[in-house]
Amino acid sequence: MSVLSVQAVAKRFGERLVFHDVSFRLAHGDRVGLIGPNGVGKTTLLHIAAGLEAPDAGNVAIARGTRIGFLEQELLGAAEGTVAEHARGAATHLREIEAELRALEPELATGEAGVLERYADTQHRFEHAGGYDFDATVGRVLGGLGLAELSDREVRTLSGGERTRLGLARLLLDDPDLLLLDEPTNHLDVAALEWLERFLLERGDETFLVVSHDRWFLDRVTTRTLSFERESVVEYRGGYSAYARQRAEREAATEKAASRQAEEIARTEEFIRRYGAGQRSKEARGRAKKLARVERIAAPETGPRHGWRLEAAHLAGDTVVNATPLAVGYDHPIVRTGSLRIARGARIAVVGPNGAGKTTLVRTIVGDLPALEGYVSSAPTARVAFLAQAQSELAGDETVLDSLRGASGLDEPAARDLLARFLFRGDDVFKEVGVLSGGERSRLALARLSARHANLLVLDEPTNHLDLTAREQLESVLLDFEGALLFVSHDRYFIDKLATEVWPIESGVLKRFEGNWTGLQRLRASGAELPMPRLEAPAAGGTAEGISRDVRVPGTRRGQGARPPGARGGQGARSERPPSRDRTRGRAGTRASAVRRVEGLSALEARISAMELQLRQLSEKVSQIAQSGNYLETRRIGEEHAQLERSLRELYEEWAKQSEASE
């Protein structure tokens, strides 16, 4: 018997037909994924299935007595109380059964058989529904979704992501007969995703329809897939990977059949033109009638072809970035690492729970943040392009064209030519970046990255807000990129396809695994643990994984001590020598800021003139490198510029003193 039946449903918004002739059924225990590009009507179809919106045609039937749980993307707008109170407010049906038990308890003393039978039946229903285990289930669900530590927080103080997780927790605790889930994996880290998968799989009789862009999740929990195609829905067996394979086979067969039919139609039309007025005109008219009745095979839908390609800059050597053991964070260390190396062609995924410090780590590696301990150094020819998670630079009323030109320094014809390769054509280049869709923002971000010709791409959650098509296109581009790749992601399918090395953050320590996500999961399933890295710098006589020798000076604070040879990673660097007691040398710290006393005003003036020229040249270099997007080099040159300014001020002071003494 069907729990949900959708028959020939259609929906319009004004003159626009969103979808039509959508039909499918869900039986008890069905686990179905609903996929399609952004904007095709997936959320609208869920609203119609839930009875929250009426279709313009067709009908929806729900089995009598079915309790529906609907997870929307925006939840708990006016919810009150704490997280724990809101969670325990779930399962209204349990409280109703419990009230029946309480009402029957005073009558048990009569010993009537009917009362005892009703009480036993009600008690059985309460136990079967999980009533006696409800408090334990609340703890399990809140813990699994990362909300246990927020139990005493007021709901109104939660972030959007925390509200979504609490809404999902409440829905799971309600235990409805039919779950309609709209992007339930949003705002979940890998641990919470894996917990949700286990929770749904353990309840083998769960019936749900889920909209998701998480392909790994769909593969794990769904057994059928509904795909939006040509403003309707096509059904496939299996999860996402099975769907992708079947659809490719179906489209190949359809394309072949459409091509064969087109050739036959062309031959028939040529016959009709040639013999329409001759001796064979009767035959030609007969063929024309048959041709008019032929049902044309529609060729598979194909999106616009893109010319996306990220060219990698030349790298002289096998290593892009090296790092000594690092402590990264703000006021205190969030993550500690062993010695790190990003090799030419490396593909590294950084994974870990929300708040583990993944973004902080990659920002330290690219030079946006100074390390609290240790230092990062880059190859002389390293060119780094960093795509931040929020893409905050893609906002406001700046046009697509201006955004690219500002990031690349290209003139308008060259910028428009590059944007056309990323499917921004015609008036699209004058769109404001603040109104772009997730896929369009991703294409613009890639266009900006391609203009920088980097040999190391650092990407923070690059698949956020992308639909399946955009994710697959991004994967294709990155697979062809010949440089190194370092990325933060919760998208396990994306990680599995791209990564050759995984860096998981566990309990504040970065570990390393050579292989993809599947390999890491096999290792964990075997019960093996990843080895702990050496978190301290090696002794003075040793080296670590190709890193130049480095001895960390105990007790020094950030910014103290001379800069290590070749270091480019900012103020967290440690010197091979203790800081000098000479305050002047302590402030200067490098070759550019070492100031010696010189005899005579003329010699001082010559040095000042030379240093002023050097400062002007360095200022021009800073602006040029900033446009290229090489964060590591920008940071290094910026620090050298600041040190040179300090040295120049000291020369001015020395000149003033000698001028006074000579008067």
HELIX and SHEET records of a PDB file:
HELIX    1   1 LYS A   42  ALA A   49  1                                   8    
HELIX    2   2 VAL A   83  ARG A   88  1                                   6    
HELIX    3   3 THR A   92  LEU A  104  1                                  13    
HELIX    4   4 GLU A  105  THR A  110  5                                   6    
HELIX    5   5 ALA A  113  HIS A  128  1                                  16    
HELIX    6   6 PHE A  134  GLY A  144  1                                  11    
HELIX    7   7 ALA A  148  LEU A  150  5                                   3    
HELIX    8   8 VAL A  155  THR A  157  5                                   3    
HELIX    9   9 GLY A  160  ASP A  174  1                                  15    
HELIX   10  10 VAL A  190  GLU A  202  1                                  13    
HELIX   11  11 ARG A  215  VAL A  221  1                                   7    
HELIX   12  12 TYR A  240  TYR A  275  1                                  36    
HELIX   13  13 SER A  281  ARG A  293  1                                  13    
HELIX   14  14 LYS A  358  VAL A  366  1                                   9    
HELIX   15  15 VAL A  400  SER A  408  1                                   9    
HELIX   16  16 GLU A  412  ARG A  421  1                                  10    
HELIX   17  17 GLY A  426  PHE A  430  5                                   5    
HELIX   18  18 VAL A  433  VAL A  435  5                                   3    
HELIX   19  19 GLY A  438  SER A  450  1                                  13    
HELIX   20  20 LEU A  468  ASP A  480  1                                  13    
HELIX   21  21 ARG A  492  LEU A  498  1                                   7    
HELIX   22  22 TRP A  517  ALA A  525  1                                   9    
HELIX   23  23 ARG A  583  ALA A  588  1                                   6    
HELIX   24  24 ARG A  591  SER A  593  5                                   3    
HELIX   25  25 LEU A  601  SER A  628  1                                  28    
HELIX   26  26 TYR A  631  SER A  662  1                                  32    
SHEET    1   A 3 ARG A  16  ALA A  27  0                                        
SHEET    2   A 3 SER A   2  PHE A  13 -1                                        
SHEET    3   A 3 ALA A  57  ILE A  62 -1                                        
SHEET    1   B 6 ILE A  68  LEU A  71  0                                        
SHEET    2   B 6 LEU A 178  ASP A 182  1                                        
SHEET    3   B 6 PHE A 208  VAL A 211  1                                        
SHEET    4   B 6 ARG A  31  ILE A  35  1                                        
SHEET    5   B 6 ARG A 224  GLU A 229  1                                        
SHEET    6   B 6 SER A 232  ARG A 237 -1                                        
SHEET    1   C 3 LEU A 340  ALA A 343  0                                        
SHEET    2   C 3 THR A 319  ALA A 323 -1                                        
SHEET    3   C 3 VAL A 376  SER A 378 -1                                        
SHEET    1   D 2 ALA A 327  GLY A 329  0                                        
SHEET    2   D 2 PRO A 333  ARG A 336 -1                                        
SHEET    1   E 6 VAL A 384  LEU A 387  0                                        
SHEET    2   E 6 LEU A 456  ASP A 460  1                                        
SHEET    3   E 6 ALA A 484  VAL A 488  1                                        
SHEET    4   E 6 ARG A 347  VAL A 351  1                                        
SHEET    5   E 6 GLU A 501  GLU A 506  1                                        
SHEET    6   E 6 VAL A 509  LEU A 510 -1                                        
SHEET    1   F 6 VAL A 384  LEU A 387  0                                        
SHEET    2   F 6 LEU A 456  ASP A 460  1                                        
SHEET    3   F 6 ALA A 484  VAL A 488  1                                        
SHEET    4   F 6 ARG A 347  VAL A 351  1                                        
SHEET    5   F 6 GLU A 501  GLU A 506  1                                        
SHEET    6   F 6 PHE A 513  GLU A 514 -1                                        
END                                                                             
